[in-house]
Amino acid sequence: MIKSVIERDEQGNIDRFTLTGHADSGDYGKDIVCAAVSAVSIGAVNGIEALAGFEPTVDADEVNGGHLQMTVDQELTGEQMHIVQIILENMVLSLQSIQAQYGDYLSLETRQK
């Protein structure tokens, strides 16, 4: 199962997400849950870099997979923060949609600081 943890700061802004584990919903290369979660989460990181104009802190297991953490730990302009939040809220909506269909393979937790 892929475990997703979304962390929000005191203002409710998403400042970190962590994905761990493997969906194991299909054979390697044919696991649609893994592919969907990977596309959504990596797309969010790439979108932040391209559209908000900075590189968030990313920790990933490039060899085995099964781990991706992204943290927004820089000082951002108001516009950058707005862009980041739109991208990350969209990612959460996408993960919720995946979980609604494939709840046996993806858990989603939100934590407030």
Number of C-alpha atoms within 10 A of each C-alpha: 17 21 17 22 17 20 18 16 12 8 8 12 16 23 19 20 22 19 22 18 16 18 21 16 16 11 8 9 8 11 14 16 23 23 12 13 21 16 12 20 23 14 14 21 21 15 16 23 14 11 12 19 13 13 16 20 13 14 12 15 11 9 7 8 12 18 18 19 20 21 17 18 11 11 8 14 10 9 10 15 18 13 16 26 17 14 20 23 15 14 20 21 12 16 19 16 12 19 17 12 11 15 15 13 18 25 19 16 11 12 13 12 8
